Amino acid sequence: MIIRNVHVENDEATSTVRIEHGVFVQISGDTAGLGADGSAPDSDSEGDGAFDCNGRAAKPQPQPGETVVDGQGGVLLPPFVDPHVHLDAALTAGDPEWNETGTLFDGIRIWSERKKSLTIADAKDRARRTIDMMVRHGIQHIRSHVDVTDPDLVALHALLELKAEVEPYADLQIVAFPQEGILSYPNGKELMRQAINEGADVVGGIPHFEFTRDYGVESLKFLIDLAVKNDRLVDVHCDEIDDPASRNLEVLATLALENGIGERVTASHTTAMGSYNDAYTYKLFRLLKMSGISFVSNPLVNMHLGGRFDTYPKRRGLTRVKELDADGINTAFGEDDIRDPWSPLGAGNMLDVVRMGVYAAQLMGYSQIMDSYKYVTYNGAKALHITDRYGIEVSKPANCIILNAPNFYEALNENAEVLCSIRAGKVIVSTQPHVTTVY
């Protein structure tokens, strides 16, 4: 396959990309692959034969029968990553009731009622339809939290079945997520162990929802130990509350540091950080950097649920995205909820997430907007621990998308379509740009 006429990750020049056997083998632009002095690489270097007699990167020519994709001048990016979503609850908004207060706690209460009627067929159907939506919008990597505070683990079994079925279109990581707590829910520890034994990829937690601070700390120690013993990743709903006294994050980061697993640990939400005083936060950031953990902010839902108990001034309900990013701490964006008890809206489109994120976090400088795709691509991939097989680089799997815009600034402004989504060198999504006539 050859992809022509694309701007690779906001590059001003257009490039041509060749894919063979499901991997990237050549990426050629006006100066692609040249040395610092403008010379071509040595003959034994990677990409030999891809340069013309003037030392410029030669454009690959299609072989007979080879597929050629015209990028139409669009921006070529690695596929979108959604590092935080709840597929088991997706598309249940209004069932059994609408969350009229818009609070996190009413969302949990309503979901607790809805999950009583869960079946594997029901959960799989809604999750599959949601994944179809996400794939159409260029998402190929998904981490879904799945509620395991259920004696029968219905949602977990449904998502485990679905994981293999959707693999041709998307990678699905499953988090064993104790929505109603580990210590605060009957038999919570054993349900977590069972979920991991049955195939969950990631150990989750929700320490701020446990009955007491002591329970929260004990739940973190338990889940980290469970992850270490079973060689699993960790992703914790951590301090998703506007309470400045909710400080489970320092415990999670310390445990990650002490166990040497920081790069495998993600702290999701951390919205209480938006209420921490600056003196404490300054001290905390030293620990966060030492630990090496990642963060996932969910701008759409955090802005919706946050500050619900405030009058005015009303808090933004968001973690310190700009500050985390500026300090070199890996931070990604997730959509979190798609038409469920916590959010009545959602389209599985990461452009919606980024747009809200740059507004809410005040990342509105031109260069910040141009680079904001990283929150739903590379930063998300790092949180999912898949960077070894992610990105537009020679020898990596040929997974990529083409947006109908010359760069990400324009893509965000125009809510650009995904013209093409390619996975392992095969087109899995193709979209014709809409045409509007103004009379």
Salt bridges, closest charged atoms under 4 A:
GLU20 OE2 - ARG18 NE 3.85
ASP52 OD2 - ARG56 NE 3.33
GLU66 OE1 - ARG18 NH2 2.61
ASP95 OD2 - ARG114 NE 2.92
GLU97 OE2 - ARG109 NH1 3.14
ASP106 OD1 - ARG109 NE 3.22
GLU113 OE2 - LYS116 NZ 3.03
ASP122 OD2 - ARG114 NH2 3.14
ASP122 OD1 - ARG126 NE 2.84
ASP125 OD2 - ARG129 NH2 3.16
ASP147 OD2 - LYS115 NZ 2.75
GLU161 OE1 - LYS124 NZ 3.13
GLU165 OE2 - LYS124 NZ 2.81
GLU165 OE1 - ARG128 NH2 2.27
GLU167 OE2 - ARG423 NH2 3.70
ASP171 OD2 - HIS141 ND1 2.97
ASP171 OD1 - ARG423 NH2 2.65
GLU180 OE2 - LYS115 NZ 2.78
GLU190 OE1 - ARG193 NH1 3.53
GLU198 OE1 - HIS157 NE2 2.58
ASP201 OD1 - LYS163 NZ 2.76
GLU218 OE2 - LYS189 NZ 3.22
ASP225 OD2 - LYS229 NZ 3.13
ASP231 OD1 - ARG264 NH2 3.11
ASP235 OD2 - ARG143 NH1 2.98
ASP235 OD2 - HIS145 NE2 3.59
GLU240 OE1 - HIS269 NE2 3.45
GLU250 OE2 - ARG213 NH2 3.68
ASP278 OD1 - ARG320 NH1 2.89
ASP310 OD1 - ARG315 NH2 2.84
ASP325 OD1 - LYS374 NZ 3.16
ASP327 OD1 - LYS289 NZ 3.96
ASP336 OD1 - HIS84 NE2 3.35
ASP336 OD1 - HIS86 NE2 3.20
ASP336 OD2 - HIS269 NE2 3.39
ASP352 OD1 - ARG355 NH1 3.55
ASP388 OD1 - ARG389 NH1 3.61
GLU393 OE2 - LYS396 NZ 3.58
GLU417 OE2 - HIS434 ND1 2.50
